[in-house]
């Protein structure tokens, strides 16, 4: 049997599993998960909701688990350990090991185990320089640690422009870099134009949106780092004629919901609807019903996969420059608008510019065209290329 690529990850992730499935069609691949909590069901602290993903995360590739929640295994991300990983790696005898981060105890143990097994190490993480504010001491220490880690890696898979810039800044040569973009699997969605024609009128009617209403969609956790609290104030800063047409749609849940409800009720009131957490297969109708996605994140947005989801549906995006995917996917005047400083004034100005993109079929075509290069197929091809390079 050909020795496989072994991927080490804390738990099944809805954005990663389709990539593994696609890669497994081209190379021998095994994914070792620390826990199955995301498919067994768990409570997300920031979402404030208990759920299990409603898409298939395990078929089409060899998935193995170090622990399962039904047997007392880790029930949350922070509780996942790498207990049992070393003997399992010895049994699997990989040609190479792929890890996806260094922040969790599991990730660090995975990196150590790969080194102890003497296997080539591939790394595909969300690491960038822009997403968090750090003092100079922390930046310097981080650089030293990451330079050391990256020297141990045979290949580093960058997910976008800022990811590549980060690796290059820390001295990784081009011949050890491979593009494996961050992506979403469009198969659970109904993203096309015919889907839009079918879903948009019925959903807007159910939401009570007038034909001339402009629906600004926020999709994600209602928490401060996402900048969602800026939206009511930003709407109030719009010109009166535009402000009266705008409706905020909050798709998600979180600790800021009571504050947002109260803020929208202030005079002059901002029309809004809270749609709660929605699983993957229920998202398309809301993306089609909306006119713009707004993502005003302050920090911590290493990529922002809701941007991919919106563009797959032809929905232009208004995003803060702090969102990692902005240089790749949000092109001002074509697929959305960008603002530099996460303030209500900046959000309002960007929304005002983006209104010119609303309702245009050519803009929807550009949105889908730009995101098409950030596909499951492209991500899997990057993993395949990196594996073949080191396995040879």
C-alpha positions, 0 to 999 in steps of 0.5 A: 500500500502506498504510504499516505499523507496524514492530516492532523486536525482537532475536529471535522470542519465543514470548510475542510472536509470537502477539500480532503474528500477531493484530495483523497481522489488523487493521493492516499490520504488519512485524516486523524481528528482529535475528537468528533464533537462537531459532528456529534453536536456541541455548544458554540460559546460565541454563537450561543447555540447548540448544533451539529453541522447538517452536511456530510463531513466524513464520507469520501476519505479515511477519517480516524478519531483519537476520541469520541464524545460518546466515549467520554472524549473532548466535547469542545475545541479547547479540550481536544488532546493528542493522546494516542497520536504517536502510536497511531502515526507509527501504524499509519506510517505516513509519507508526510504529515499535514498540520493546520495550526499551532495555537491549540495544544493538539496542534503543537502536539501534532507538530512534535509527533510529526518531527519525532516520526521523522516525516516531512511536515506540511503546514496549511494554517490561517497565519497572517500578520494583519489579524491581531494587534500585538505589541512589538515584544509579542511581535518579535517573539512570535517572529522568532518562534514562527521562523523556527517552525517554518524552517522545519516545514518541507512545504507551506500551503498559503491560503491567500495573498496575506498568507503568502506575504506572511511566509515571505516576510519570515524568510520562506523561499518561493520553492517551498510555497504552494497555493491551496486557497481557502474555500467553501463547498458550494454543493450544499448551497443553491447559488446560481441565477436560476436559484436566485430568481426562485428564492429571492422573491419568496424569501423577501416576501416572507421577510416583509422586504419591499421591492425597493428595500436594500437588505444589508446582511451580516452573517456570523457571530454577534460579537464585538470583534466582528464589528457588528455593533457598528451597523445600526449607527452606520445606517443612521449616518446614511442619507435620509432617502437611502436610510429609509430603504435599508433593512439590517438582517442579522444571520447568526447569534451571540452576546450582542443581540440584546444590545443590537436590538436596543440600538436599532430601536433608538430614534430614528429607528433602524429596521432590522430582523434577527434570523438566528443561527442557520445551518449550511443548507438553509443559507442560500435563500438569505444570501439571495434575499440580501443586496449586500453582505457587510463584514465590519470586523475589527480584528481576528478575521484571518480570512472570513469565509462568509465572503466566499459564501456571499460571492458564490451567490453573486452577492457583493461584499462591504468589508473592513480591510481587517478581513483577511480575504479582502485583497483576494476577493473584494475588489472595489467597484467590482465585487464590493467595497472596502473601508480601512478603519472600523468606524460607523462613518467608514461603514456608512461611506462604503455602503453608500459607494456599494449601493451602485453595485446592487441588483446588477447581473454583471456584478453578480457575474464578477462576484462568482468569477472572482471566487471561482479561483478559490475553490475546493478543487484548487485547494485539493490540487495544492495539497496534492502538489505539496504532497507529491513534491515531498513524497517523491 
